[in-house]
Amino acid sequence: MENQETHIGGCLPRIRSIYKALTKAEQKVADYILENAAKVVHLSITELAEVSGSAEATIFRLCQKVGYRGYQHFKIALAGDLYTPAELVYKDVNAGDSMGVIARKVFHDINEGLQDTLKIIDEAALDKAVAAITKARRIDAYGSAGSAVIAADIEYRFMRFGIPVRAYADPHMQIISAALMQPGDLAIAVSHTGANRDLLDSVAMAKQNGATVIAITSYMKSPLSKLADITLCGSAKETEYRSEAMAARLVHLAIVDALYVGVMLDRQDCIVENMEKIRKAIAIRRV
């Protein structure tokens, strides 16, 4: 156990993922760490308290909330985040950047979000999610605004499993779907913040009716995470040219892809047969 704790990585994405659940005093420390990570590695807890205008006890509590034994353990993980990967070269885009430079910066930020997610995603939760999908009688996916795209992708991909799947972007359709759910059904709720009131109402009703709920979100301690049976948390950093929610969309799509592959491997015989039927059906529609 000692050995496992020592190697907990991804402290910066961990801080971002629980930021909204922190107290104001803890958020003050978190803001300083996120903006000055390279400096914090070289500061003692007393020095960090001084420069951030916080108390040492607040820093210690923050470290424990993020998942570390204390400040020293946190600093070791922070150093690993900063110096193990290649130094970050691509920052926010500038007005004078060529399209080649813009593309490299955008792709770099996407890759960073994916790598950060790998550091914090719960593998046991992934296994549980695959098992829940595999045994579901029916799957309904909920997502509004930017997350509607993720819900639609779930419908498009998961219908290959031979399980009835529907995606709902409209809050009224979501609550109607939730009202008709039964034990053995599965609701997959996608929300960047995990704080959409309409979505939370639908998830609460689905649970009340006995359905299992999988949440795909960017915040570990969001209201949605607390309601869900299984939470899959992705991490994406906000940049000047793209909102955090837009960046999260690509990370959440990657999580859906991972679930899709996991279920395919679990039900290979059935899904191979389904895929063959789909290929034949599509083939006759090609010129």
N, C-alpha and C positions, 0 to 999 in steps of 0.2 A: 504493500500500500504506500509506503514511504516513497518508493521508487517511482510509482505512478504519479503521485502528486508533484514530484519534482519536475516532471516533464510536461505539465499542463501548459500548452502554448496558446497563442491567439488572444493575448490579454487586451489588445486594443479593440479588436472586434467584439470581445466579451463586454468591455465597458460600453461600447456603442449600443449593444443589444439590450442592456439592462438600464440604460441611461434614464429613461422616463420613470423607472421605479425607484430611483435614488432620491434621497432627501435633498433639499436645496444646498445644504452644506456639503454633501457628498458630490453633488453636481458641480460645485465650484472647484473641487479638487479634480474631478474627472475632466472638466474643461481645460484646466491647466496641463494635465497629463496628455490629453489628446493633441493640444496645440504645441507642446514642448517635450515630446517623448524623448528625443535625443538628449536633452538636458537632464531629464528626470533620472535617467540611468546612472548619472554621476552624483546624484544628490542623496544625502542621508534623509531619514524621515523628518528630522528636525529642520533641515534646510528646505525641504519641500513644504513643510508647514509654514515656514516663514515667507517663502516667495509666493505661495498661493493664498496666503492670508487665512489659513485654516488651522485647525487643531490636530495634533498628532493622532489623537483618538479617532477623529473623523477619517483620516487617511487609513488607519488600521482597519476600521470597519469597512471602508470601501474595498480594500484588498480582499477581505474575507467574503464580501458579497460577490465579488468577481470570481471567487473560487480558489483563492490562495491562502496559505497558512498565515502569512504576514507580509510586511513590506519587503523584506529581503527576498522572499520567495517570488513576490510579484516582480521585483527588479530583474531577477534572473530570467524570468519569462519575457519581460519587456525587451531585454537585451537580445534575446533570441529572435524576437519579432523584427527588431531593427537591423540586425547584422547578419543573420543567417541567409536571407534572400539577397539578391543583388540590390545595390542601393537604388532607391527610387529615382528614376531620371525624368519621367514624364509627369508633369504637374498639370494644372488647369490649362486649357487652351488659351491662346492669345490671338488678338485680332489679326496680327500679321502672319500667323502660322500658315504654311502651305497645307494642302489637303493631305499630303503624305504624313506630315507631322501630326495633324489632327487625328488621322486614322490611327497612328501609333499610340497617341495619348489615350484615345477612346478605348482601343483594344487592351491597353495596359491596365486601365481602370477596371474593365470588365474582368480581366484575368485576376486582378488583385481581389475583387469581390468573391470570385470563385474559390481562390486559395484561402481567403479568410474564413469562408463558410466551411471548408474542409477541416479547419482547426477547431471549430466550435460545434459542428453538427453531432448529434447524439446517434451513434451507430445502433445502439439498442432500440432507439425510437424508429429508426429506418426499418429494422427487422420487424418490429411490431406493426408498422404501417403496411409493409408488404403482406404480412399475415392477415391483417384486417381487410385489405383489398381482395386478397385471394378468396376469402370465405364470405365476402359480402353478397347479399341477395340482390342489392340494388345500390348504385352509387349516384349521389347528387353532389355536384360541385358548385360552390358559391363564391363569387368574386365580383366586386363592383369597380367601376372606373378602370384604372390600369390593371387591376387584378382580374378583371373580366377576361382578359386575354389568356391568363393562366388557366382559369376555369374552363374556357373553351378548348384549350389544348388538352386538358384532362379528358374531356368528353371525346375529342377526336382520337386520342391515343388509346384510352382505356376501353373503348367499344370493341377493340380487337380481342379483349379477354372473354367475350361472349357473355358479359354481364350488362344488364340495362344501365346506361350511364346518361345523365343529362347535366347540362351546365346552365346556371341561372345567374344573370347579371342584374335583373330588376329586383329590388327589395321585396315587392309584393309577391313575385313569383317564388322568391326564396322562402318567404314565410309560409306560403301555400304548400310548397314542397316539404318543408319541415313539419307542418301540421299533419301530413300524410305518412310520415316515416314510422317505421315499426322496428322492433328488435330484429337484428340481422341485417338492417340497412346501414349504409355508411354515408356520412356527410363529410366532404372535404372542403374546408373553408380557407380561402386565400385572402390575406390582408397584410399589407406592408406594416401598418401601425398596430394592427390587432385591436383597434379601438373604434371601429365603425359600428355605431349603435344599431343600425338595422341588421347588420350581419350578426352581431352578438345576440339579438333577439331571436333570429332564426336558428342559430346554433343552440341556444338555450332550449328552444322548443323541440328541436331534433333530439337532444339529449333526454328531455322529459318524456319523449315518446319511445325511448329505448334504443335509439340509434347510436352507433359509435361515431366519434368526431375526430378527424385528423385536421390539425391546423398547420398551415404553411405561412410563416410570418417572419418579420425581421427583428422582433423583440421577444426575448425569452420570458419576460415577466409581464407581458401585455394581458389585458382582460381576456382576449381570445385564448391565449396560452393557458390561463387558469381554468377556462371552461372546457377545453379540449381534453380528450382521453390521450391523444398522442400529439406532441408538438415537434415540428421540424423547423428549425430556425436558420435562416440565411443571413448573411451579412453583406452590406453594400455601403460604400462611403459616398457622401454627397460631394459633388464638385460644382464649380461655378456654371458649367455649361449643361449640367444634367441634374435633375432633382434626385434625391436619395431614393424616392419611390420608383423612379424610372430605372435606376441602376438595379434595384432589388428585383425588378421584373425578370431580368435575365438570370439572376441567381435562383429565383423561384422556379423558373423553367428548367434549370439544371436539376433541381431537386425532383421535379416531376419526371424528368428523363431517367433519373436514378431509380425511382420507384417503378417505372415502366419496365426497365431492364430487369429489376429484381423479381417482379411478378412473372415476366416471361421465362426466366430461368427456373422459377418454381413450378410453372405449369407448362413446360415445354411441349408435351405431346398435344395437348388441347389447343394451344396457341399456334403451333405450327400448322395444324389443320385449319384453324380459322384464317390464318394468313394466306394459305393456299386458296381458300374460297374467295377471299377478298381480291387477291391478284387476278383470279379468273374473271371475277365480276367486273373489275376495272379494265381488264385487257380488251373486252369486247367494245368498250367505249372509246378506244383509241383509234385514230385514223391510220 
